[in-house]
Amino acid sequence: MNAPPPRGWDRLPSCLRSRPANFRFAPLIAATRRVQEIMLREPPLDNGANDTGGDAPHSVTDVLRAALAPLAAGIDAAFIYGPLAHGAVAGHGHIDVMIIGNEIAYADVIPRFIAAAKYLGRTINPSVYTAADWRRKLAGGNRVIIAVLKQRRIFLVGSEDGIPRPR
């Protein structure tokens, strides 16, 4: 007699549902259920245009701004780019953040973004450049840098003026 599959089994991809009687996947199902619960609790994205204050849940931009606040003096510009900036607000997607500054290193950013990622329940992918590196890559025709400049961006620190242009 086969036991019924565990609760939530039907929400897994078909490749993981191939043998419902095989309960070796039970820990995976439990982890998937926890991730789905986190995704449902995700704070809303806001573009920084309206700050309501009060006890409302923190938006994604609020959390990232707070994470970068202690480092803001060394940052010329920091912004969200990629799918999230385009308006794709999927609760499970990653967050791409570009940081440009002269007095900041990747090692300074990572510990702050680890805490923010735990709070948001999402992966944060920071890219950190010095102004000189940014200009060099832009002048060299780096496709990623050029694509980022053409995309919509949500600024966390600084503004469009903080993005270095080729000399």
Backbone as JSON Lines, residues from 0, in Angstrom:
{"i":0,"aa":"M","n":[0.84,-1.18,0.0],"ca":[0.0,0.0,0.0],"c":[0.88,1.25,0.0]}
{"i":1,"aa":"N","n":[0.64,2.1,-0.96],"ca":[1.4,3.34,-1.06],"c":[0.78,4.42,-0.18]}
{"i":2,"aa":"A","n":[1.63,5.11,0.55],"ca":[1.16,6.23,1.37],"c":[0.93,7.44,0.48]}
{"i":3,"aa":"P","n":[0.03,8.33,0.85],"ca":[-0.19,9.53,0.03],"c":[1.04,10.42,0.07]}
{"i":4,"aa":"P","n":[1.26,11.18,-0.98],"ca":[2.44,12.07,-1.0],"c":[2.3,13.16,0.06]}
{"i":5,"aa":"P","n":[3.42,13.72,0.5],"ca":[3.36,14.77,1.52],"c":[2.63,16.02,1.01]}
{"i":6,"aa":"R","n":[2.13,16.81,1.96],"ca":[1.44,18.04,1.62],"c":[2.38,18.97,0.85]}
{"i":7,"aa":"G","n":[1.89,19.62,-0.18],"ca":[2.69,20.54,-0.97],"c":[3.41,19.9,-2.14]}
{"i":8,"aa":"W","n":[3.27,18.57,-2.26],"ca":[3.96,17.83,-3.32],"c":[3.55,18.32,-4.69]}
{"i":9,"aa":"D","n":[2.29,18.68,-4.87],"ca":[1.78,19.09,-6.18],"c":[2.35,20.42,-6.65]}
{"i":10,"aa":"R","n":[2.97,21.22,-5.75],"ca":[3.52,22.51,-6.15],"c":[4.97,22.41,-6.61]}
{"i":11,"aa":"L","n":[5.57,21.23,-6.47],"ca":[6.94,21.04,-6.92],"c":[6.97,20.83,-8.43]}
{"i":12,"aa":"P","n":[8.11,21.15,-9.07],"ca":[8.25,20.86,-10.49],"c":[8.06,19.37,-10.75]}
{"i":13,"aa":"S","n":[7.59,19.04,-11.94],"ca":[7.29,17.65,-12.26],"c":[8.5,16.73,-12.15]}
{"i":14,"aa":"C","n":[9.7,17.26,-12.39],"ca":[10.89,16.41,-12.28],"c":[11.12,15.93,-10.85]}
{"i":15,"aa":"L","n":[10.62,16.67,-9.86],"ca":[10.77,16.25,-8.47],"c":[9.56,15.46,-7.98]}
{"i":16,"aa":"R","n":[8.49,15.44,-8.79],"ca":[7.3,14.69,-8.42],"c":[7.24,13.34,-9.12]}
{"i":17,"aa":"S","n":[8.32,12.93,-9.75],"ca":[8.28,11.73,-10.57],"c":[7.93,10.47,-9.78]}
{"i":18,"aa":"R","n":[8.34,10.4,-8.51],"ca":[8.04,9.23,-7.68],"c":[7.43,9.69,-6.36]}
{"i":19,"aa":"P","n":[6.13,9.91,-6.34],"ca":[5.52,10.42,-5.12],"c":[5.69,9.51,-3.92]}
{"i":20,"aa":"A","n":[5.88,8.21,-4.12],"ca":[6.02,7.3,-2.99],"c":[7.43,7.37,-2.4]}
{"i":21,"aa":"N","n":[8.36,8.03,-3.11],"ca":[9.73,8.12,-2.65],"c":[9.87,9.33,-1.71]}
{"i":22,"aa":"F","n":[9.94,9.09,-0.43],"ca":[9.94,10.17,0.54],"c":[11.34,10.71,0.84]}
{"i":23,"aa":"R","n":[12.31,10.34,0.01],"ca":[13.63,10.96,0.17],"c":[13.55,12.45,-0.12]}
{"i":24,"aa":"F","n":[12.5,12.87,-0.83],"ca":[12.34,14.28,-1.17],"c":[11.62,15.07,-0.08]}
{"i":25,"aa":"A","n":[11.23,14.43,1.0],"ca":[10.48,15.11,2.06],"c":[11.22,16.34,2.6]}
{"i":26,"aa":"P","n":[12.54,16.28,2.87],"ca":[13.22,17.49,3.33],"c":[13.19,18.61,2.28]}
{"i":27,"aa":"L","n":[13.29,18.24,1.01],"ca":[13.22,19.23,-0.05],"c":[11.85,19.89,-0.1]}
{"i":28,"aa":"I","n":[10.82,19.1,0.1],"ca":[9.47,19.64,0.12],"c":[9.3,20.62,1.27]}
{"i":29,"aa":"A","n":[9.82,20.26,2.44],"ca":[9.72,21.14,3.6],"c":[10.47,22.45,3.35]}
{"i":30,"aa":"A","n":[11.64,22.35,2.75],"ca":[12.41,23.56,2.45],"c":[11.69,24.42,1.43]}
{"i":31,"aa":"T","n":[11.1,23.8,0.42],"ca":[10.34,24.53,-0.59],"c":[9.16,25.24,0.04]}
{"i":32,"aa":"R","n":[8.5,24.59,0.96],"ca":[7.35,25.2,1.64],"c":[7.79,26.42,2.44]}
{"i":33,"aa":"R","n":[8.95,26.33,3.11],"ca":[9.46,27.47,3.88],"c":[9.79,28.63,2.95]}
{"i":34,"aa":"V","n":[10.41,28.34,1.81],"ca":[10.74,29.39,0.85],"c":[9.47,30.05,0.33]}
{"i":35,"aa":"Q","n":[8.44,29.26,0.03],"ca":[7.19,29.83,-0.45],"c":[6.56,30.73,0.61]}
{"i":36,"aa":"E","n":[6.65,30.35,1.87],"ca":[6.11,31.19,2.93],"c":[6.86,32.51,3.02]}
{"i":37,"aa":"I","n":[8.18,32.47,2.85],"ca":[8.98,33.69,2.87],"c":[8.6,34.58,1.69]}
{"i":38,"aa":"M","n":[8.42,33.98,0.52],"ca":[8.07,34.77,-0.66],"c":[6.74,35.48,-0.46]}
{"i":39,"aa":"L","n":[5.81,34.85,0.22],"ca":[4.52,35.49,0.44],"c":[4.61,36.65,1.42]}
{"i":40,"aa":"R","n":[5.66,36.67,2.25],"ca":[5.82,37.75,3.22],"c":[6.71,38.86,2.7]}
{"i":41,"aa":"E","n":[7.15,38.81,1.45],"ca":[8.12,39.76,0.95],"c":[7.61,41.2,1.05]}
{"i":42,"aa":"P","n":[8.46,42.12,1.51],"ca":[8.04,43.51,1.56],"c":[7.84,44.07,0.16]}
{"i":43,"aa":"P","n":[7.01,45.09,0.02],"ca":[6.75,45.65,-1.3],"c":[7.95,46.42,-1.84]}
{"i":44,"aa":"L","n":[8.06,46.49,-3.15],"ca":[9.08,47.31,-3.81],"c":[8.53,48.71,-3.9]}
{"i":45,"aa":"D","n":[9.35,49.68,-3.63],"ca":[8.93,51.06,-3.88],"c":[10.08,51.75,-4.59]}
{"i":46,"aa":"N","n":[9.76,52.7,-5.42],"ca":[10.77,53.37,-6.22],"c":[11.36,54.58,-5.53]}
{"i":47,"aa":"G","n":[11.06,54.78,-4.26],"ca":[11.62,55.88,-3.51],"c":[10.84,57.17,-3.65]}
{"i":48,"aa":"A","n":[9.76,57.18,-4.43],"ca":[9.02,58.4,-4.68],"c":[8.13,58.8,-3.51]}
{"i":49,"aa":"N","n":[7.63,57.85,-2.76],"ca":[6.73,58.19,-1.66],"c":[7.17,57.48,-0.39]}
{"i":50,"aa":"D","n":[7.35,58.26,0.65],"ca":[7.74,57.71,1.94],"c":[6.59,57.94,2.9]}
{"i":51,"aa":"T","n":[5.91,56.86,3.26],"ca":[4.73,56.98,4.1],"c":[5.09,57.02,5.57]}
{"i":52,"aa":"G","n":[6.26,56.52,5.95],"ca":[6.63,56.49,7.37],"c":[5.74,55.52,8.1]}
{"i":53,"aa":"G","n":[5.64,55.68,9.39],"ca":[4.73,54.85,10.17],"c":[5.23,53.44,10.34]}
{"i":54,"aa":"D","n":[4.28,52.53,10.6],"ca":[4.61,51.14,10.89],"c":[4.48,50.22,9.69]}
{"i":55,"aa":"A","n":[4.38,50.78,8.5],"ca":[4.24,49.96,7.3],"c":[5.49,49.09,7.14]}
{"i":56,"aa":"P","n":[5.37,47.9,6.52],"ca":[6.55,47.07,6.32],"c":[7.56,47.78,5.43]}
{"i":57,"aa":"H","n":[8.82,47.52,5.68],"ca":[9.87,48.17,4.92],"c":[9.9,47.64,3.5]}
{"i":58,"aa":"S","n":[10.08,48.54,2.54],"ca":[10.16,48.12,1.15],"c":[11.57,47.6,0.87]}
{"i":59,"aa":"V","n":[11.72,46.98,-0.29],"ca":[13.02,46.47,-0.7],"c":[14.03,47.61,-0.75]}
{"i":60,"aa":"T","n":[13.63,48.74,-1.34],"ca":[14.56,49.88,-1.43],"c":[14.92,50.42,-0.06]}
{"i":61,"aa":"D","n":[13.97,50.46,0.87],"ca":[14.26,50.93,2.23],"c":[15.31,50.05,2.89]}
{"i":62,"aa":"V","n":[15.17,48.76,2.75],"ca":[16.11,47.81,3.37],"c":[17.5,47.98,2.77]}
{"i":63,"aa":"L","n":[17.59,48.11,1.44],"ca":[18.89,48.26,0.79],"c":[19.52,49.62,1.11]}
{"i":64,"aa":"R","n":[18.72,50.67,1.17],"ca":[19.26,51.99,1.57],"c":[19.81,51.94,2.98]}
{"i":65,"aa":"A","n":[19.09,51.3,3.88],"ca":[19.56,51.19,5.27],"c":[20.86,50.39,5.34]}
{"i":66,"aa":"A","n":[20.97,49.35,4.52],"ca":[22.2,48.54,4.51],"c":[23.39,49.34,4.01]}
{"i":67,"aa":"L","n":[23.16,50.24,3.05],"ca":[24.25,51.04,2.47],"c":[24.51,52.34,3.22]}
{"i":68,"aa":"A","n":[23.62,52.73,4.12],"ca":[23.74,54.03,4.8],"c":[25.1,54.25,5.48]}
{"i":69,"aa":"P","n":[25.65,53.28,6.21],"ca":[26.94,53.52,6.85],"c":[28.09,53.7,5.86]}
{"i":70,"aa":"L","n":[27.91,53.25,4.64],"ca":[28.95,53.34,3.62],"c":[28.71,54.47,2.62]}
{"i":71,"aa":"A","n":[27.65,55.22,2.8],"ca":[27.21,56.21,1.81],"c":[28.26,57.26,1.49]}
{"i":72,"aa":"A","n":[29.11,57.62,2.45],"ca":[30.11,58.66,2.21],"c":[31.11,58.25,1.13]}
{"i":73,"aa":"G","n":[31.37,56.97,0.98],"ca":[32.31,56.49,-0.03],"c":[31.66,56.06,-1.33]}
{"i":74,"aa":"I","n":[30.34,56.24,-1.46],"ca":[29.61,55.79,-2.64],"c":[29.18,56.99,-3.48]}
{"i":75,"aa":"D","n":[29.53,56.97,-4.77],"ca":[29.08,58.01,-5.7],"c":[27.66,57.72,-6.17]}
{"i":76,"aa":"A","n":[27.39,56.47,-6.48],"ca":[26.06,56.06,-6.94],"c":[25.87,54.58,-6.61]}
{"i":77,"aa":"A","n":[24.66,54.26,-6.17],"ca":[24.28,52.87,-5.94],"c":[22.84,52.75,-6.42]}
{"i":78,"aa":"F","n":[22.57,51.73,-7.22],"ca":[21.23,51.59,-7.77],"c":[20.89,50.14,-8.03]}
{"i":79,"aa":"I","n":[19.57,49.88,-8.05],"ca":[19.04,48.58,-8.43],"c":[18.87,48.6,-9.94]}
{"i":80,"aa":"Y","n":[19.29,47.54,-10.59],"ca":[19.08,47.4,-12.03],"c":[18.59,45.99,-12.31]}
{"i":81,"aa":"G","n":[18.29,45.7,-13.54],"ca":[17.84,44.36,-13.89],"c":[16.35,44.19,-13.78]}
{"i":82,"aa":"P","n":[15.9,42.95,-13.63],"ca":[14.46,42.66,-13.66],"c":[13.65,43.42,-12.61]}
{"i":83,"aa":"L","n":[14.18,43.58,-11.43],"ca":[13.44,44.27,-10.38],"c":[13.22,45.73,-10.74]}
{"i":84,"aa":"A","n":[14.22,46.39,-11.32],"ca":[14.08,47.8,-11.72],"c":[13.11,47.95,-12.89]}
{"i":85,"aa":"H","n":[12.97,46.89,-13.69],"ca":[12.04,46.93,-14.82],"c":[10.6,46.73,-14.38]}
{"i":86,"aa":"G","n":[10.41,46.37,-13.13],"ca":[9.05,46.19,-12.63],"c":[8.64,44.74,-12.46]}
{"i":87,"aa":"A","n":[9.54,43.81,-12.68],"ca":[9.23,42.39,-12.47],"c":[9.38,42.11,-10.98]}
{"i":88,"aa":"V","n":[8.3,42.17,-10.25],"ca":[8.34,42.05,-8.8],"c":[7.99,40.62,-8.4]}
{"i":89,"aa":"A","n":[8.77,39.68,-8.84],"ca":[8.57,38.29,-8.43],"c":[9.18,38.11,-7.05]}
{"i":90,"aa":"G","n":[8.48,37.45,-6.18],"ca":[8.94,37.29,-4.81],"c":[10.14,36.4,-4.66]}
{"i":91,"aa":"H","n":[10.54,35.69,-5.68],"ca":[11.64,34.75,-5.56],"c":[12.86,35.18,-6.34]}
{"i":92,"aa":"G","n":[12.8,36.28,-7.06],"ca":[13.92,36.71,-7.89],"c":[15.05,37.31,-7.09]}
{"i":93,"aa":"H","n":[16.17,37.46,-7.73],"ca":[17.33,38.07,-7.1],"c":[17.27,39.58,-7.29]}
{"i":94,"aa":"I","n":[18.12,40.28,-6.58],"ca":[18.19,41.73,-6.67],"c":[19.59,42.1,-7.13]}
{"i":95,"aa":"D","n":[19.69,42.79,-8.27],"ca":[20.98,43.24,-8.79],"c":[21.22,44.67,-8.33]}
{"i":96,"aa":"V","n":[22.37,44.9,-7.68],"ca":[22.71,46.23,-7.18],"c":[24.08,46.62,-7.72]}
{"i":97,"aa":"M","n":[24.16,47.8,-8.34],"ca":[25.42,48.34,-8.84],"c":[25.87,49.42,-7.87]}
{"i":98,"aa":"I","n":[27.14,49.35,-7.44],"ca":[27.69,50.33,-6.51],"c":[28.96,50.9,-7.13]}
{"i":99,"aa":"I","n":[29.02,52.22,-7.24],"ca":[30.18,52.9,-7.82],"c":[30.69,53.89,-6.78]}
{"i":100,"aa":"G","n":[31.95,53.77,-6.43],"ca":[32.54,54.69,-5.45],"c":[34.03,54.49,-5.37]}
{"i":101,"aa":"N","n":[34.7,55.49,-4.83],"ca":[36.16,55.42,-4.75],"c":[36.66,54.84,-3.43]}
{"i":102,"aa":"E","n":[35.85,54.9,-2.41],"ca":[36.3,54.47,-1.09],"c":[35.49,53.27,-0.59]}
{"i":103,"aa":"I","n":[35.16,52.37,-1.48],"ca":[34.35,51.22,-1.08],"c":[34.88,49.96,-1.77]}
{"i":104,"aa":"A","n":[34.85,48.88,-1.04],"ca":[35.3,47.59,-1.58],"c":[34.18,46.57,-1.44]}
{"i":105,"aa":"Y","n":[34.29,45.53,-2.22],"ca":[33.31,44.45,-2.2],"c":[33.19,43.87,-0.79]}
{"i":106,"aa":"A","n":[34.32,43.76,-0.11],"ca":[34.33,43.2,1.25],"c":[33.58,44.07,2.25]}
{"i":107,"aa":"D","n":[33.45,45.36,1.97],"ca":[32.68,46.26,2.84],"c":[31.17,46.05,2.65]}
{"i":108,"aa":"V","n":[30.78,45.71,1.45],"ca":[29.37,45.63,1.09],"c":[28.75,44.28,1.49]}
{"i":109,"aa":"I","n":[29.48,43.21,1.3],"ca":[28.93,41.87,1.47],"c":[28.31,41.62,2.86]}
{"i":110,"aa":"P","n":[28.97,41.95,3.96],"ca":[28.33,41.67,5.26],"c":[26.99,42.39,5.44]}
{"i":111,"aa":"R","n":[26.89,43.58,4.91],"ca":[25.64,44.35,5.03],"c":[24.54,43.74,4.16]}
{"i":112,"aa":"F","n":[24.91,43.26,2.98],"ca":[23.91,42.68,2.1],"c":[23.5,41.28,2.54]}
{"i":113,"aa":"I","n":[24.35,40.58,3.27],"ca":[23.95,39.26,3.79],"c":[22.8,39.44,4.76]}
{"i":114,"aa":"A","n":[22.9,40.42,5.64],"ca":[21.82,40.69,6.6],"c":[20.55,41.14,5.88]}
{"i":115,"aa":"A","n":[20.7,42.01,4.87],"ca":[19.54,42.48,4.11],"c":[18.89,41.32,3.35]}
{"i":116,"aa":"A","n":[19.7,40.42,2.8],"ca":[19.17,39.28,2.05],"c":[18.38,38.35,2.97]}
{"i":117,"aa":"K","n":[18.86,38.17,4.2],"ca":[18.13,37.33,5.16],"c":[16.78,37.97,5.48]}
{"i":118,"aa":"Y","n":[16.76,39.28,5.66],"ca":[15.51,39.97,5.98],"c":[14.52,39.88,4.81]}
{"i":119,"aa":"L","n":[15.03,40.09,3.58],"ca":[14.16,40.09,2.41],"c":[13.82,38.68,1.92]}
{"i":120,"aa":"G","n":[14.65,37.7,2.27],"ca":[14.43,36.35,1.78],"c":[14.77,36.23,0.31]}
{"i":121,"aa":"R","n":[15.69,37.05,-0.16],"ca":[16.09,37.05,-1.57],"c":[17.6,37.19,-1.67]}
{"i":122,"aa":"T","n":[18.15,36.76,-2.77],"ca":[19.58,36.9,-3.02],"c":[19.86,38.3,-3.53]}
{"i":123,"aa":"I","n":[20.91,38.92,-3.03],"ca":[21.33,40.23,-3.5],"c":[22.67,40.05,-4.2]}
{"i":124,"aa":"N","n":[22.74,40.51,-5.44],"ca":[23.96,40.39,-6.24],"c":[24.6,41.76,-6.43]}
{"i":125,"aa":"P","n":[25.56,42.13,-5.57],"ca":[26.18,43.45,-5.75],"c":[27.33,43.4,-6.75]}
{"i":126,"aa":"S","n":[27.46,44.46,-7.51],"ca":[28.62,44.68,-8.38],"c":[29.25,45.98,-7.91]}
{"i":127,"aa":"V","n":[30.52,45.94,-7.52],"ca":[31.18,47.11,-6.95],"c":[32.32,47.53,-7.89]}
{"i":128,"aa":"Y","n":[32.3,48.81,-8.27],"ca":[33.32,49.37,-9.15],"c":[33.84,50.67,-8.58]}
{"i":129,"aa":"T","n":[35.13,50.95,-8.81],"ca":[35.64,52.29,-8.54],"c":[35.26,53.15,-9.74]}
{"i":130,"aa":"A","n":[35.29,54.45,-9.58],"ca":[34.94,55.35,-10.69],"c":[35.9,55.14,-11.86]}
{"i":131,"aa":"A","n":[37.19,54.92,-11.56],"ca":[38.19,54.71,-12.62],"c":[37.91,53.42,-13.38]}
{"i":132,"aa":"D","n":[37.58,52.33,-12.66],"ca":[37.25,51.07,-13.32],"c":[36.02,51.21,-14.19]}
{"i":133,"aa":"W","n":[35.01,51.9,-13.68],"ca":[33.76,52.11,-14.44],"c":[34.06,52.86,-15.74]}
{"i":134,"aa":"R","n":[34.82,53.97,-15.64],"ca":[35.16,54.74,-16.85],"c":[35.95,53.89,-17.84]}
{"i":135,"aa":"R","n":[36.92,53.12,-17.34],"ca":[37.75,52.29,-18.21],"c":[36.9,51.26,-18.94]}
{"i":136,"aa":"K","n":[35.99,50.6,-18.22],"ca":[35.13,49.6,-18.85],"c":[34.17,50.24,-19.84]}
{"i":137,"aa":"L","n":[33.65,51.41,-19.5],"ca":[32.74,52.11,-20.4],"c":[33.46,52.54,-21.67]}
{"i":138,"aa":"A","n":[34.65,53.09,-21.52],"ca":[35.44,53.5,-22.68],"c":[35.84,52.3,-23.53]}
{"i":139,"aa":"G","n":[36.05,51.15,-22.89],"ca":[36.43,49.94,-23.61],"c":[35.25,49.24,-24.26]}
{"i":140,"aa":"G","n":[34.03,49.76,-24.08],"ca":[32.86,49.18,-24.72],"c":[32.31,47.93,-24.02]}
{"i":141,"aa":"N","n":[32.51,47.82,-22.71],"ca":[32.0,46.68,-21.96],"c":[30.49,46.58,-22.14]}
{"i":142,"aa":"R","n":[30.02,45.47,-22.66],"ca":[28.6,45.31,-22.98],"c":[27.7,45.35,-21.75]}
{"i":143,"aa":"V","n":[28.18,44.82,-20.64],"ca":[27.37,44.82,-19.42],"c":[27.16,46.25,-18.93]}
{"i":144,"aa":"I","n":[28.23,47.02,-18.88],"ca":[28.15,48.41,-18.41],"c":[27.24,49.22,-19.33]}
{"i":145,"aa":"I","n":[27.39,49.06,-20.63],"ca":[26.56,49.8,-21.58],"c":[25.1,49.39,-21.43]}
{"i":146,"aa":"A","n":[24.83,48.1,-21.24],"ca":[23.45,47.63,-21.06],"c":[22.84,48.2,-19.78]}
{"i":147,"aa":"V","n":[23.63,48.25,-18.71],"ca":[23.13,48.8,-17.44],"c":[22.77,50.27,-17.61]}
{"i":148,"aa":"L","n":[23.56,51.0,-18.37],"ca":[23.28,52.43,-18.58],"c":[22.01,52.65,-19.4]}
{"i":149,"aa":"K","n":[21.64,51.68,-20.22],"ca":[20.43,51.81,-21.03],"c":[19.18,51.38,-20.28]}
{"i":150,"aa":"Q","n":[19.35,50.66,-19.18],"ca":[18.21,50.13,-18.43],"c":[17.65,51.16,-17.46]}
{"i":151,"aa":"R","n":[16.45,50.84,-17.01],"ca":[15.85,51.63,-15.93],"c":[16.58,51.29,-14.65]}
{"i":152,"aa":"R","n":[16.77,52.3,-13.78],"ca":[17.49,52.11,-12.53],"c":[16.69,52.73,-11.39]}
{"i":153,"aa":"I","n":[16.81,52.14,-10.21],"ca":[16.21,52.71,-9.0],"c":[17.38,53.06,-8.08]}
{"i":154,"aa":"F","n":[17.58,54.34,-7.85],"ca":[18.74,54.79,-7.09],"c":[18.53,54.6,-5.59]}
{"i":155,"aa":"L","n":[19.57,54.06,-4.95],"ca":[19.58,53.86,-3.51],"c":[20.43,54.93,-2.82]}
{"i":156,"aa":"V","n":[21.55,55.25,-3.43],"ca":[22.45,56.31,-2.96],"c":[22.85,57.12,-4.18]}
{"i":157,"aa":"G","n":[22.85,58.44,-4.03],"ca":[23.25,59.3,-5.14],"c":[22.17,59.4,-6.2]}
{"i":158,"aa":"S","n":[22.6,59.83,-7.38],"ca":[21.67,60.01,-8.49],"c":[22.4,59.75,-9.81]}
{"i":159,"aa":"E","n":[21.74,60.05,-10.89],"ca":[22.31,59.88,-12.22],"c":[23.63,60.63,-12.36]}
{"i":160,"aa":"D","n":[23.75,61.76,-11.67],"ca":[24.98,62.57,-11.74],"c":[26.18,61.86,-11.13]}
{"i":161,"aa":"G","n":[25.97,60.9,-10.26],"ca":[27.05,60.18,-9.61],"c":[27.66,59.08,-10.46]}
{"i":162,"aa":"I","n":[27.02,58.76,-11.59],"ca":[27.55,57.72,-12.48],"c":[28.64,58.35,-13.35]}
{"i":163,"aa":"P","n":[29.87,57.85,-13.24],"ca":[30.96,58.43,-14.02],"c":[30.75,58.24,-15.52]}
{"i":164,"aa":"R","n":[31.08,59.26,-16.26],"ca":[31.02,59.23,-17.73],"c":[32.44,59.23,-18.26]}
{"i":165,"aa":"P","n":[32.65,58.74,-19.49],"ca":[34.02,58.74,-20.03],"c":[34.51,60.17,-20.22]}
{"i":166,"aa":"R","n":[35.81,60.35,-20.03],"ca":[36.38,61.7,-20.16],"c":[36.74,62.01,-21.57]}
